[in-house]
Amino acid sequence: MTSQERHSSQFAHGKPVPIDPVSFQPQFDLGPGKYRIGMIILSNDYATERDFVNLRPSDEFTYFVARIPFASDITPQSLAQTEAELGKAASLILPGGRLDAIAYSCTSAAVVLGHERVRAAIHTGRPDVPCITPISAAIAALKVLGIERISVLTPYVDSINEQVLQVFSGHGLHIRSFESFKLKNDLDMANLSPQSIMRGALEVNSDAADAVFISCTAIRAVEVIDAIEQQIGKPVITSIQAMFWQCLRTVGYNEPIQGYGRLLTKPL
């Protein structure tokens, strides 16, 4: 009788089956993901996870996501309320495990709260992990590209557009043109077609600007970056693209990535 048959027989007769340790010394490595990026996104975000997966250059990148509650109407008040959720969300991302960066994927909330408040809130849950916001990443990207004059396209209502304008102006950037879809609901933003985003970018583009910035992580702008750049002959920066680029810089990845705009093709 084989060992397997004997164990089956013992089990059949109600006798305990021995649970033996493996016969070898197990090996342990650092776990999955050379680069580990945490993501805090709004409960009704449709775009960020998909775009980050499409953007990643290899399986060396792993993403770990926490969603926070959010009302569908996007206002300065509703955006400010997300601050209270950030620390708890951050604490739920690989608690006790290695994490190389945390990105908060909401441009408008980062504009309303400011980068420092976002970082402080996240650090209550995950101290010492570098934090990235789309607006701070976009400003850093524009500076790396040597751009000071921009055209801006957003989906927001004017109470948020005005704050976007203030943030850019406060960092020495000159707005040469500014257009918006003026959408109030984030589901409308998610359903905004890439073709409409492209048409809006072509329309807002000004000869006096050196780049176009497309704001909002809720819209599907990443997939039309290259097409827009080919038509206007200048860089296009989007919220998710810039946030991803800043994540690459933060975790120490230095290789160019093709297909998503000039920003990602430049060695970091």
C-alpha positions in Angstrom: 0.0 0.0 0.0 1.4 3.4 -0.9 1.7 6.3 1.5 -1.1 8.1 -0.2 -3.4 5.1 -0.1 -2.6 4.5 3.6 -3.4 8.2 4.4 -6.7 7.9 2.5 -7.5 4.7 4.3 -6.8 6.2 7.7 -9.0 9.2 6.8 -11.8 6.9 5.7 -11.7 5.1 9.0 -11.9 8.4 10.9 -8.3 8.4 12.0 -6.2 11.7 11.8 -4.1 12.3 8.7 -0.6 13.4 9.6 0.3 16.9 8.4 4.1 16.8 7.7 6.4 19.7 7.1 7.9 20.1 3.7 11.2 18.2 3.4 13.2 21.2 2.3 14.2 24.6 3.6 11.9 27.2 1.9 13.5 30.2 0.2 12.1 33.8 0.6 12.6 36.7 -1.7 11.4 40.3 -1.5 7.9 39.5 -2.7 6.1 40.5 -5.9 7.0 43.8 -7.6 10.4 45.4 -7.9 8.6 48.7 -8.0 5.5 49.0 -5.7 3.2 51.9 -6.2 0.2 52.5 -4.0 -2.8 54.3 -5.4 -5.6 56.1 -3.6 -8.5 56.8 -6.0 -12.0 58.0 -5.7 -14.8 55.3 -5.4 -16.2 56.2 -8.8 -12.9 56.5 -10.8 -13.0 54.6 -14.1 -9.7 55.6 -15.7 -6.7 55.6 -13.3 -6.2 51.8 -12.8 -6.7 51.1 -16.5 -4.3 53.8 -17.6 -1.6 52.8 -15.1 -1.8 49.2 -16.3 -1.5 50.3 -19.9 1.4 52.6 -19.1 3.5 50.2 -17.1 6.6 49.1 -19.0 6.9 45.7 -17.4 5.7 43.2 -14.8 8.3 44.7 -12.4 5.6 47.3 -11.6 2.9 46.3 -9.2 0.0 48.6 -8.1 -2.0 48.4 -4.9 -5.2 50.3 -4.8 -7.4 51.8 -2.1 -10.6 53.5 -3.0 -12.2 56.3 -0.9 -15.9 57.4 -0.8 -16.9 60.3 -2.9 -20.1 62.0 -4.0 -20.8 62.2 -7.7 -21.0 66.0 -7.9 -17.6 67.5 -8.0 -17.4 70.8 -6.1 -14.7 72.4 -3.9 -16.6 71.3 -0.9 -16.9 67.6 -1.8 -13.3 67.5 -2.9 -12.1 69.0 0.4 -14.0 66.2 2.3 -11.7 63.6 0.8 -8.8 64.8 3.1 -10.4 62.9 6.0 -10.2 59.6 4.1 -6.6 59.7 2.9 -4.8 58.5 6.0 -7.1 55.5 6.5 -6.9 54.6 2.9 -3.1 54.8 2.9 -2.9 52.6 6.0 -4.8 49.8 4.2 -2.2 49.6 1.4 0.2 46.7 2.2 0.2 47.4 6.0 3.7 46.5 7.2 4.9 45.8 3.7 7.3 47.7 1.5 5.7 50.5 -0.6 7.8 52.8 -2.8 5.3 55.6 -3.5 1.7 56.6 -3.0 -0.2 58.5 -5.7 -3.4 60.3 -4.9 -5.3 60.2 -8.2 -7.5 63.3 -8.1 -6.2 66.5 -9.7 -9.1 68.7 -8.6 -8.9 67.5 -4.9 -5.1 68.1 -4.9 -5.7 71.6 -6.3 -8.3 72.4 -3.6 -6.4 70.9 -0.7 -2.9 71.7 -1.9 -0.1 69.1 -2.2 1.2 69.6 1.4 -2.2 68.9 3.0 -2.6 65.8 0.8 0.9 64.5 1.8 0.3 65.2 5.5 -3.0 63.4 5.4 -1.5 60.3 3.7 1.5 60.3 6.1 -0.9 59.8 9.0 -1.5 56.3 7.6 1.8 55.6 5.9 4.6 57.8 7.2 7.7 58.3 5.1 6.3 56.9 1.9 6.7 59.5 -0.9 3.4 61.0 -2.1 2.5 62.1 -5.6 -0.4 64.2 -6.7 -1.3 64.9 -10.4 -1.0 68.7 -10.1 2.4 68.7 -8.5 3.5 66.1 -11.0 2.2 68.2 -13.9 4.1 71.2 -12.6 7.3 69.2 -12.2 6.9 67.8 -15.7 6.4 71.2 -17.3 9.5 72.5 -15.6 11.6 69.5 -16.7 10.4 70.2 -20.3 11.4 73.9 -19.9 7.8 75.0 -20.5 6.4 78.2 -19.0 3.5 79.0 -21.4 0.6 76.6 -21.5 -2.9 76.0 -22.8 -5.2 74.3 -20.4 -8.2 72.0 -21.0 -10.3 70.7 -18.1 -13.7 69.1 -17.5 -14.4 71.2 -14.4 -16.9 73.8 -13.4 -15.5 77.3 -13.0 -15.2 77.2 -9.2 -12.5 74.6 -9.7 -11.1 76.0 -12.9 -10.3 79.3 -11.1 -8.3 77.4 -8.5 -6.4 75.5 -11.2 -5.5 78.8 -12.8 -4.3 80.1 -9.5 -2.1 77.1 -8.8 -0.4 77.3 -12.2 0.1 81.0 -12.0 1.5 80.7 -8.5 4.2 78.4 -9.9 5.3 80.9 -12.6 3.4 79.3 -15.4 1.6 81.5 -17.9 -1.8 80.5 -19.2 -2.3 81.5 -22.8 -5.7 79.8 -23.3 -8.1 77.9 -21.1 -11.2 75.9 -22.0 -13.5 73.6 -20.1 -16.2 71.1 -20.7 -17.8 72.4 -17.5 -19.1 69.0 -16.3 -20.5 68.7 -12.8 -20.7 64.9 -12.5 -17.8 62.5 -12.5 -19.8 59.9 -14.4 -20.1 62.4 -17.3 -16.3 62.9 -17.1 -15.8 59.1 -17.3 -18.1 58.9 -20.3 -16.4 61.8 -22.1 -15.1 60.3 -25.3 -11.4 60.4 -26.1 -12.3 61.9 -29.5 -14.0 64.8 -27.6 -10.9 65.2 -25.4 -8.8 65.4 -28.5 -11.0 67.9 -30.2 -11.0 70.0 -27.1 -7.2 69.9 -26.9 -6.9 70.9 -30.6 -9.3 73.8 -30.0 -7.7 75.2 -26.9 -4.2 74.9 -28.3 -2.7 78.4 -28.7 0.2 79.5 -30.9 1.4 81.5 -27.9 1.6 78.3 -25.7 4.5 75.8 -25.7 2.4 72.9 -24.4 -1.1 71.7 -23.7 -2.1 70.5 -20.3 -5.2 68.3 -20.0 -6.4 68.1 -16.4 -8.4 65.4 -14.5 -7.7 61.8 -13.7 -11.3 60.9 -14.4 -11.1 61.4 -18.1 -9.5 59.2 -20.8 -6.9 61.6 -22.1 -3.9 59.2 -22.0 -4.9 57.3 -25.0 -5.0 60.3 -27.3 -1.8 62.1 -26.1 0.4 60.9 -29.1 -2.3 61.8 -31.6 -2.7 65.3 -30.3 1.1 65.8 -30.2 1.4 64.7 -33.8 -1.2 67.4 -34.8 0.0 70.3 -32.8 3.8 69.6 -32.8 4.3 70.3 -29.1 4.1 68.4 -25.8 0.8 67.3 -24.2 0.8 66.7 -20.5 -2.2 65.0 -18.9 -2.9 64.4 -15.2 -2.5 60.6 -15.2 0.5 60.6 -17.5 2.3 63.2 -15.3 1.4 61.3 -12.2 2.7 58.1 -13.6 5.9 59.9 -14.8 6.5 61.2 -11.3 6.0 57.7 -9.9 8.7 56.5 -12.2 11.1 59.2 -11.0 10.2 58.5 -7.4 10.8 54.7 -7.5 14.0 55.1 -9.6 13.0 53.8 -13.0 15.0 55.6 -15.7 14.0 54.1 -19.0 11.9 55.9 -21.7 8.4 54.7 -22.5 7.0 55.0 -26.0 3.4 55.8 -27.1 2.2 58.2 -24.5 3.7 61.6 -25.3 7.1 63.2 -25.3 7.3 63.4 -21.5 7.7 59.7 -21.1 10.1 59.3 -24.0 12.7 61.4 -22.3 15.2 59.6 -20.1 14.3 60.4 -16.5 
